[in-house]
Amino acid sequence: MNTRSFTISSRSTAHGGGWKLCLLEDDQEVGGGVFPPQKTDGELADYIAYCEAFNTAQDHLGDE
């Protein structure tokens, strides 16, 4: 049975800010993506970007 997990890490503002998602299967990276903040209010935009990354990760965990 494969073990699925994920990490979400913040990205520096020099790289556009937001979040980087790494999808893992048996501790090997199998996908992911970058979730930059959208053109809205600063903190709200960052929160929305994080939620998008988290929801994508939850989809990955539910694919089994």
MOPAC internal coordinates of N, CA, C and O (Angstrom, degrees):
PM7 1SCF
backbone

  N    0.0000 0     0.00 0     0.00 0    0    0    0
  C    1.4477 1     0.00 0     0.00 0    1    0    0
  C    1.5320 1   109.19 1     0.00 0    2    1    0
  O    1.2310 1   120.17 1   -46.92 1    3    2    1
  N    1.3122 1   117.29 1   133.08 1    3    2    1
  C    1.4520 1   122.38 1  -179.83 1    5    3    2
  C    1.5196 1   110.82 1   -81.38 1    6    5    3
  O    1.2310 1   121.08 1   -37.85 1    7    6    5
  N    1.3192 1   115.55 1   142.15 1    7    6    5
  C    1.4549 1   121.72 1   175.77 1    9    7    6
  C    1.5181 1   108.48 1  -100.43 1   10    9    7
  O    1.2310 1   120.59 1   -59.40 1   11   10    9
  N    1.3140 1   116.47 1   120.60 1   11   10    9
  C    1.4649 1   121.56 1   179.32 1   13   11   10
  C    1.5154 1   109.45 1  -106.59 1   14   13   11
  O    1.2310 1   121.55 1   -39.33 1   15   14   13
  N    1.3263 1   114.64 1   140.67 1   15   14   13
  C    1.4556 1   121.27 1   177.00 1   17   15   14
  C    1.5249 1   107.79 1  -154.23 1   18   17   15
  O    1.2310 1   121.05 1     5.42 1   19   18   17
  N    1.3238 1   115.59 1  -174.58 1   19   18   17
  C    1.4611 1   119.98 1   179.84 1   21   19   18
  C    1.5166 1   109.84 1  -158.20 1   22   21   19
  O    1.2310 1   121.31 1   -18.33 1   23   22   21
  N    1.3118 1   115.10 1   161.67 1   23   22   21
  C    1.4586 1   121.93 1   170.18 1   25   23   22
  C    1.5241 1   107.38 1  -130.41 1   26   25   23
  O    1.2310 1   121.33 1   -33.67 1   27   26   25
  N    1.3177 1   115.06 1   146.33 1   27   26   25
  C    1.4648 1   121.58 1   173.36 1   29   27   26
  C    1.5137 1   106.30 1  -126.90 1   30   29   27
  O    1.2310 1   120.63 1   -58.34 1   31   30   29
  N    1.3267 1   116.39 1   121.66 1   31   30   29
  C    1.4566 1   120.19 1   179.37 1   33   31   30
  C    1.5190 1   110.14 1  -125.65 1   34   33   31
  O    1.2310 1   121.17 1   -30.24 1   35   34   33
  N    1.3196 1   115.38 1   149.76 1   35   34   33
  C    1.4668 1   119.67 1  -179.58 1   37   35   34
  C    1.5279 1   109.81 1   -74.91 1   38   37   35
  O    1.2310 1   121.16 1   -30.14 1   39   38   37
  N    1.3209 1   115.38 1   149.86 1   39   38   37
  C    1.4606 1   122.36 1   177.13 1   41   39   38
  C    1.5221 1   108.72 1  -105.63 1   42   41   39
  O    1.2310 1   120.78 1   -34.41 1   43   42   41
  N    1.3053 1   116.11 1   145.59 1   43   42   41
  C    1.4624 1   119.78 1  -179.78 1   45   43   42
  C    1.5302 1   110.00 1   -67.46 1   46   45   43
  O    1.2310 1   121.33 1   -25.48 1   47   46   45
  N    1.3126 1   115.05 1   154.52 1   47   46   45
  C    1.4676 1   119.17 1   177.80 1   49   47   46
  C    1.5270 1   110.95 1   -64.34 1   50   49   47
  O    1.2310 1   120.20 1   154.49 1   51   50   49
  N    1.3257 1   117.22 1   -25.51 1   51   50   49
  C    1.4654 1   120.51 1   176.48 1   53   51   50
  C    1.5292 1   111.48 1   -63.43 1   54   53   51
  O    1.2310 1   120.69 1   155.20 1   55   54   53
  N    1.3230 1   116.29 1   -24.80 1   55   54   53
  C    1.4652 1   121.82 1   178.07 1   57   55   54
  C    1.5212 1   112.20 1  -103.50 1   58   57   55
  O    1.2310 1   120.10 1  -165.57 1   59   58   57
  N    1.3146 1   117.41 1    14.43 1   59   58   57
  C    1.4522 1   121.65 1   176.01 1   61   59   58
  C    1.5191 1   115.09 1    99.73 1   62   61   59
  O    1.2310 1   120.30 1   178.91 1   63   62   61
  N    1.3331 1   117.03 1    -1.09 1   63   62   61
  C    1.4615 1   120.65 1   179.10 1   65   63   62
  C    1.5145 1   112.14 1    70.67 1   66   65   63
  O    1.2310 1   120.71 1    13.99 1   67   66   65
  N    1.3079 1   116.26 1  -166.01 1   67   66   65
  C    1.4567 1   121.07 1   179.74 1   69   67   66
  C    1.5166 1   111.67 1    85.10 1   70   69   67
  O    1.2310 1   121.44 1    32.81 1   71   70   69
  N    1.3357 1   114.86 1  -147.19 1   71   70   69
  C    1.4622 1   121.29 1  -170.47 1   73   71   70
  C    1.5221 1   111.37 1  -137.79 1   74   73   71
  O    1.2310 1   120.87 1   -30.19 1   75   74   73
  N    1.3371 1   115.94 1   149.81 1   75   74   73
  C    1.4644 1   122.37 1   175.00 1   77   75   74
  C    1.5205 1   107.63 1  -115.59 1   78   77   75
  O    1.2310 1   120.84 1   -54.37 1   79   78   77
  N    1.3071 1   116.00 1   125.63 1   79   78   77
  C    1.4609 1   122.96 1   179.56 1   81   79   78
  C    1.5265 1   109.14 1  -104.48 1   82   81   79
  O    1.2310 1   120.56 1   -49.61 1   83   82   81
  N    1.3301 1   116.54 1   130.39 1   83   82   81
  C    1.4600 1   122.55 1   172.31 1   85   83   82
  C    1.5241 1   107.58 1  -117.73 1   86   85   83
  O    1.2310 1   120.71 1   -60.68 1   87   86   85
  N    1.3236 1   116.25 1   119.32 1   87   86   85
  C    1.4556 1   121.86 1   176.01 1   89   87   86
  C    1.5221 1   107.78 1   -91.76 1   90   89   87
  O    1.2310 1   120.77 1   -48.55 1   91   90   89
  N    1.3184 1   116.14 1   131.45 1   91   90   89
  C    1.4628 1   121.33 1  -174.83 1   93   91   90
  C    1.5193 1   110.80 1  -121.59 1   94   93   91
  O    1.2310 1   121.40 1   -36.29 1   95   94   93
  N    1.3156 1   114.92 1   143.71 1   95   94   93
  C    1.4543 1   121.79 1   172.15 1   97   95   94
  C    1.5189 1   106.69 1  -134.92 1   98   97   95
  O    1.2310 1   120.65 1   -60.70 1   99   98   97
  N    1.3257 1   116.36 1   119.30 1   99   98   97
  C    1.4688 1   122.08 1  -174.30 1  101   99   98
  C    1.5275 1   110.82 1    51.20 1  102  101   99
  O    1.2310 1   120.93 1  -135.08 1  103  102  101
  N    1.3242 1   115.83 1    44.92 1  103  102  101
  C    1.4673 1   124.96 1   178.41 1  105  103  102
  C    1.5279 1   114.35 1    63.53 1  106  105  103
  O    1.2310 1   119.47 1  -163.73 1  107  106  105
  N    1.3229 1   118.62 1    16.27 1  107  106  105
  C    1.4581 1   123.34 1   175.17 1  109  107  106
  C    1.5210 1   108.55 1  -111.27 1  110  109  107
  O    1.2310 1   120.35 1   -44.96 1  111  110  109
  N    1.3194 1   116.94 1   135.04 1  111  110  109
  C    1.4598 1   119.71 1   179.43 1  113  111  110
  C    1.5253 1   109.73 1   -69.72 1  114  113  111
  O    1.2310 1   120.78 1   -53.25 1  115  114  113
  N    1.3314 1   116.12 1   126.75 1  115  114  113
  C    1.4623 1   121.69 1  -179.05 1  117  115  114
  C    1.5285 1   112.68 1  -119.95 1  118  117  115
  O    1.2310 1   120.36 1  -176.90 1  119  118  117
  N    1.3138 1   116.92 1     3.10 1  119  118  117
  C    1.4530 1   120.23 1   179.86 1  121  119  118
  C    1.5073 1   110.44 1   162.67 1  122  121  119
  O    1.2310 1   121.69 1    10.95 1  123  122  121
  N    1.2995 1   114.37 1  -169.05 1  123  122  121
  C    1.4480 1   120.04 1  -179.92 1  125  123  122
  C    1.5121 1   110.04 1   147.23 1  126  125  123
  O    1.2310 1   121.39 1    24.02 1  127  126  125
  N    1.3082 1   114.96 1  -155.98 1  127  126  125
  C    1.4485 1   118.89 1   179.71 1  129  127  126
  C    1.5122 1   111.99 1   172.70 1  130  129  127
  O    1.2310 1   122.13 1    -3.99 1  131  130  129
  N    1.3127 1   113.52 1   176.01 1  131  130  129
  C    1.4577 1   122.09 1   179.24 1  133  131  130
  C    1.5201 1   107.59 1  -112.32 1  134  133  131
  O    1.2310 1   121.04 1   -44.71 1  135  134  133
  N    1.3140 1   115.62 1   135.29 1  135  134  133
  C    1.4557 1   122.35 1  -177.94 1  137  135  134
  C    1.5223 1   108.98 1  -124.30 1  138  137  135
  O    1.2310 1   120.41 1   -92.73 1  139  138  137
  N    1.3376 1   116.83 1    87.27 1  139  138  137
  C    1.4658 1   120.25 1  -179.72 1  141  139  138
  C    1.5273 1   110.63 1   -75.97 1  142  141  139
  O    1.2310 1   120.57 1   -24.49 1  143  142  141
  N    1.3389 1   116.51 1   155.51 1  143  142  141
  C    1.4609 1   119.09 1   176.00 1  145  143  142
  C    1.5239 1   110.10 1   -67.71 1  146  145  143
  O    1.2310 1   121.05 1   -34.63 1  147  146  145
  N    1.3210 1   115.59 1   145.37 1  147  146  145
  C    1.4610 1   120.77 1   178.19 1  149  147  146
  C    1.5293 1   109.32 1   -84.38 1  150  149  147
  O    1.2310 1   120.84 1    -6.56 1  151  150  149
  N    1.2925 1   116.00 1   173.44 1  151  150  149
  C    1.4693 1   122.17 1  -176.84 1  153  151  150
  C    1.5260 1   111.63 1   -80.63 1  154  153  151
  O    1.2310 1   120.69 1  -114.23 1  155  154  153
  N    1.3434 1   116.28 1    65.77 1  155  154  153
  C    1.4589 1   121.71 1   175.35 1  157  155  154
  C    1.5181 1   107.73 1  -134.41 1  158  157  155
  O    1.2310 1   119.79 1    14.34 1  159  158  157
  N    1.3066 1   118.00 1  -165.66 1  159  158  157
  C    1.4554 1   123.53 1   178.68 1  161  159  158
  C    1.5245 1   110.60 1   -52.61 1  162  161  159
  O    1.2310 1   119.72 1   -42.63 1  163  162  161
  N    1.3378 1   118.14 1   137.37 1  163  162  161
  C    1.4593 1   124.94 1  -174.71 1  165  163  162
  C    1.5146 1   115.71 1   -47.26 1  166  165  163
  O    1.2310 1   119.71 1   114.93 1  167  166  165
  N    1.3339 1   118.16 1   -65.07 1  167  166  165
  C    1.4627 1   120.43 1  -176.72 1  169  167  166
  C    1.5237 1   111.20 1   -66.97 1  170  169  167
  O    1.2310 1   120.17 1   141.09 1  171  170  169
  N    1.3112 1   117.28 1   -38.91 1  171  170  169
  C    1.4534 1   120.37 1   179.00 1  173  171  170
  C    1.5279 1   110.25 1   -64.30 1  174  173  171
  O    1.2310 1   119.91 1   137.30 1  175  174  173
  N    1.3149 1   117.77 1   -42.70 1  175  174  173
  C    1.4566 1   121.78 1   179.94 1  177  175  174
  C    1.5274 1   110.66 1   -62.02 1  178  177  175
  O    1.2310 1   120.00 1   139.35 1  179  178  177
  N    1.3215 1   117.61 1   -40.65 1  179  178  177
  C    1.4554 1   121.81 1   179.01 1  181  179  178
  C    1.5265 1   110.69 1   -66.29 1  182  181  179
  O    1.2310 1   120.62 1   139.18 1  183  182  181
  N    1.3268 1   116.42 1   -40.82 1  183  182  181
  C    1.4653 1   121.33 1   178.80 1  185  183  182
  C    1.5298 1   110.74 1   -64.70 1  186  185  183
  O    1.2310 1   120.19 1   136.84 1  187  186  185
  N    1.3136 1   117.24 1   -43.16 1  187  186  185
  C    1.4680 1   121.14 1   179.20 1  189  187  186
  C    1.5238 1   109.96 1   -63.03 1  190  189  187
  O    1.2310 1   119.99 1   137.42 1  191  190  189
  N    1.3228 1   117.62 1   -42.58 1  191  190  189
  C    1.4634 1   121.17 1   178.67 1  193  191  190
  C    1.5285 1   110.42 1   -61.57 1  194  193  191
  O    1.2310 1   120.30 1   138.53 1  195  194  193
  N    1.3320 1   117.02 1   -41.47 1  195  194  193
  C    1.4700 1   120.40 1   178.12 1  197  195  194
  C    1.5329 1   110.23 1   -63.39 1  198  197  195
  O    1.2310 1   120.25 1   136.40 1  199  198  197
  N    1.3181 1   117.13 1   -43.60 1  199  198  197
  C    1.4729 1   120.81 1   179.84 1  201  199  198
  C    1.5291 1   111.08 1   -61.53 1  202  201  199
  O    1.2310 1   120.42 1   140.94 1  203  202  201
  N    1.3253 1   116.81 1   -39.06 1  203  202  201
  C    1.4614 1   120.10 1   177.83 1  205  203  202
  C    1.5301 1   110.83 1   -63.58 1  206  205  203
  O    1.2310 1   120.46 1   137.61 1  207  206  205
  N    1.3304 1   116.72 1   -42.39 1  207  206  205
  C    1.4661 1   120.65 1   177.42 1  209  207  206
  C    1.5278 1   110.31 1   -63.76 1  210  209  207
  O    1.2310 1   120.41 1   135.05 1  211  210  209
  N    1.3183 1   116.81 1   -44.95 1  211  210  209
  C    1.4641 1   121.16 1  -178.68 1  213  211  210
  C    1.5279 1   111.02 1   -63.99 1  214  213  211
  O    1.2310 1   119.85 1   136.60 1  215  214  213
  N    1.3231 1   117.90 1   -43.40 1  215  214  213
  C    1.4636 1   120.96 1   178.88 1  217  215  214
  C    1.5226 1   111.67 1   -63.25 1  218  217  215
  O    1.2310 1   119.99 1   141.35 1  219  218  217
  N    1.3207 1   117.63 1   -38.65 1  219  218  217
  C    1.4588 1   121.20 1   175.28 1  221  219  218
  C    1.5206 1   110.80 1   -62.25 1  222  221  219
  O    1.2310 1   120.74 1   138.46 1  223  222  221
  N    1.3264 1   116.19 1   -41.54 1  223  222  221
  C    1.4669 1   121.14 1   178.12 1  225  223  222
  C    1.5230 1   110.49 1   -63.38 1  226  225  223
  O    1.2310 1   119.95 1   137.72 1  227  226  225
  N    1.3210 1   117.70 1   -42.28 1  227  226  225
  C    1.4550 1   121.18 1   179.04 1  229  227  226
  C    1.5301 1   111.58 1   -63.15 1  230  229  227
  O    1.2310 1   120.44 1   143.37 1  231  230  229
  N    1.3199 1   116.77 1   -36.63 1  231  230  229
  C    1.4668 1   120.78 1   175.25 1  233  231  230
  C    1.5270 1   109.74 1   -61.42 1  234  233  231
  O    1.2310 1   120.32 1   138.17 1  235  234  233
  N    1.3279 1   117.00 1   -41.83 1  235  234  233
  C    1.4701 1   122.35 1   178.78 1  237  235  234
  C    1.5232 1   110.68 1   -60.82 1  238  237  235
  O    1.2310 1   120.66 1   136.97 1  239  238  237
  N    1.3273 1   116.35 1   -43.03 1  239  238  237
  C    1.4646 1   120.16 1  -178.81 1  241  239  238
  C    1.5237 1   111.25 1   -68.68 1  242  241  239
  O    1.2310 1   120.26 1   149.76 1  243  242  241
  N    1.3229 1   117.11 1   -30.24 1  243  242  241
  C    1.4505 1   121.36 1  -176.99 1  245  243  242
  C    1.5072 1   114.71 1   -85.44 1  246  245  243
  O    1.2310 1   119.46 1   176.17 1  247  246  245
  N    1.3315 1   118.64 1    -3.83 1  247  246  245
  C    1.4644 1   122.39 1  -176.69 1  249  247  246
  C    1.5183 1   113.74 1   -74.99 1  250  249  247
  O    1.2310 1   119.46 1   174.17 1  251  250  249
  N    1.3112 1   118.64 1    -5.83 1  251  250  249
  C    1.4759 1   120.45 1  -174.31 1  253  251  250
  C    1.5036 1   111.58 1   -69.47 1  254  253  251
  O    1.2310 1   120.10 1   180.00 1  255  254  253

